[in-house]
Amino acid sequence: VDGAVGWSRFRYLTLPFLKPFLSLVTILNVIYVFNSFPIIWILTKGGPANLTHVLVTHMYNVAFINKRFGQASAIGVVMFVVLFLFSVAYTALTAREMLDEGEHA
């Protein structure tokens, strides 16, 4: 802390204390963006020519427009698995970085 000013104070003092919260915010934001149904559906409904479809709007189309609930359920399970694997991998990487920094401290 002695002699630390500006960027170095932020980098070496503030940022390490914020890392656990930044990790949580990153995971929640990825999940939110991955499931960004309302904004896309309200603006474009996946069109024109299905160019703005994401997995969530495609799942909605399959389930409620095409009435294929089984296929939509499968898409939902795949989405869950992808998000779960991302969360586990990101948490593991973040925990490993925190442990490595703890050893060097």
N, C-alpha and C positions, 0 to 999 in steps of 0.2 A: 504494500500500500504506500510505503514511503517513496515519494518521487514519481508515483504513477499518476499520469494526467491523461485526460481525453481518451483516445482510442485504447491505450494500453490498460487503463483502469477498467474500461468496458470489457475488453477482451479477456483479461486475466482475473477480474473480480466479479463483475456483474454477470457475464455470460455463463460461467460455470454454475452459478446459482440458478439460472433460468433453464438449464438443459433439461431437467425432468419435466418441466411444464411445456417446453417447446416440443418434446417428444410426444406428449399426450395431444397437444394441439395439432401436430402434424398427422398423427394417426386419425384423429377425428375429422380433420379437414379432407384427407384422402377418401375416407368413407363417405363423407358428405358429397364431395365432387363426383365420386364414382356413382352415386345414387341421385344425381341431379335431374330428377324427373320433372318437377313442376315448371321450371323456367323453359325447358326445351319443349314440353308439351303445350304450354300456353302460347309460346311464340310461333312454333312451326309444326307441331304435331308430327315431327320426324321428316317433314318434307322440305323442300321439293325433291321429288324422286328419291325419297328415303336417305338423303345425304346428311341430315342432321340426327339420324337415329343413333342413340347410344344403347347399351345393353338393357337399360331399364325401360326405355320407351319401346324397344323391340319386344321385351317381355310383356308389356302392357298390350301391345298390338296382338301378339300371339294369343294372350289369354282372353281379352275382352272384345277384340274385333273379330279374330278368327275362331274363337271358342275352342282353342286347343289348350286346355288347362294343364294337362299332363306335361306337355312340352314347356309351357311357361313355368311350371314348378321345377322342371329340370334346369332351366335357365337360372331361376332363383337360387337353387342349390349351388350351381357352378359359381355364381356371383358371391355367395356366402363363403365358399371355399377359397376363392381368390382373395377376398378381403381378409379372411382369417389368416391365410398364409402370409400376406403382406404385413399384417399386424404383428405376427409372431417373428418374422424375419427382421422387421424394423426394430422391434423391442429388443431382440437378441443383439443386433448390431449396436444399438444405443447402450445397452448394458455392458457390452464388451468394451466400448470406448470409455465408459465411465470407470470400469475396473482398471483399464490400462492407465488412465489419468491418475487414478488413486495410487497405483504402484509407483508412478514417477513423482508423486508429490512428497 
